[in-house]
Amino acid sequence: MSQLARFANDHGVRHFLFSFSDLFGVQRAKLVPAAAAASLEADGAGFAGFAAWLDLTPADPDVLALPDPASLTLLPWQPEVAWVATDLEVEGEVLEQSPRTVLQRQLQRARGLGLEFRTGVEPEFFLLDASGEAIADAADRQSKPCYDQLALMRRYPLISELLEAMEQLGWGPYQADHEDANGQFELNWTFADALTTADRHAFFRVMVRSLAERHGFSASFQPKPFRELTGNGCHLHLSLWDAAGANLFHDPGGEKGLSALAYRFLAGLLEHAPALCAITNPTPNSYERLGGSSTTSGATWSPAWISYGGNNRTHLVRIPDSHRLELRLADGDASPYLLQAAVLAAGLDGIERALDPGPRSDANLYTDPPRGSSARALPANLPAALEAFSADTLLRQALGEPFCQAYERLRWRCQTSRQLGSPEGPHG
């Protein structure tokens, strides 16, 4: 009996969602009856690649989506359906531009160095009305709405359902809060290996939107839906571990309790930050968040400079404690898989070349920005980020030219054809 057939028998599953994430992070799927799952588990579900954001044409053969049983996830709100992440092939060959494949290749590279990449994400989102045009809660009007208890509890039916769903799935959710913009929320769950986190991140976005619709709302992960409000970040917490389960970033004798390995990884993030923006901040709207002026709450909470600090949220990289780094660059339009892959590729380059991040800054960069020739600003727009990505040969070698060229072609095509919004709509 196939693994999917056994899962269906054990859990009363009637249908499977064979899902993949395209180059723009949009979730694509086919609904597969349980009776057909065994044959499609072996042969794959067929997709026309050109119909999604993949760099293929209508003349190309089918893309076959092969399920990874390790990712099987029951829909908590519809438990007769199971979601499963898939890996993509074309005519028996791995589709090199597939985001999940790009991440898997970087994880293999890390394992070759005796390293396991563990991460957690903080995906922020807005709850909007059903039309997606306005904040759903008309009473959510505080000038500093972060942690607003009343606004949080007015959305208790939805937020608690999301927390309970994550508990049911075994993710280990540990908090939810109202974020810095009116109508904005964040839910946090326990970190895991990077592939598991990426699969959960992809499913989380589907789950939030699905449950929001059931409550009469729409949900937006778009970086900057409203010019005057704080945008949607997707902060990434990260560390490297060895096969024995030891955190290799932790060193009680190191500066801020971090090891030399952690600082080399950090240096790789700073070195490749301009190119990383093409992936972590992938739409024109992303730069409304990165380059935006102060919001009604008083701060954008997004970086503008290539810098790192201690427990200081005005920098690109924050050191929140002695066990991890926090990259504050990415936003809600970043692909769950490409975000992890690109960050790991940059950090491993820092390790392999023993890069030095230089001294940290303890300045509040919102009021005291860096000055002089050493100050490095982040790209001001998507074309600048794509140019930096094009010029970063080491990052491209790590990620693979088939992916890099496919990604660039689609991003430039959308840029020049003025498809300027998020890939999933005006408030994607």
Buried (B, 14 or more C-beta within 10 A) or exposed (E): EBBBBEBBEEEEBBBBBBBBBBBBBBBBBBEBEBEEBBEBBEEBBBBBBBEBBBBBEEEBEBBBBBBBEEBBBBBBEBEEBBBBBBBBBBEEEBBBBBBBBBBBBBBEBBEEEEBBBBBBBBBBBBBBBEEBEEBBBEEBEBEEBBEBEEBBEBBEEBBEBBBEBBBEBEBEBEEBBBBBBBBBBBBBBEBBBBBBBBBBBBBBBBBBBBBBEEBEBBBBBBBBBBEEBBBBBBBBBBBBBEEEEEBBBBBEEBBBBBBBBBBBBBBBBBBBBBBBBBBBBBBBBBBBBBBBEEBBBEBBBBBBBBBBBBEBBBBBBBBBBBBBBBBBBBBBBBBBBBBBBBBBBBBBBBBBEEBEBEEBBEBBBBEEBBEEEEEEBBBEBBBBBBBBBBEBEBBBEBBBEBBBBBBBEBBBEBBEEEEEBBBBEEBB
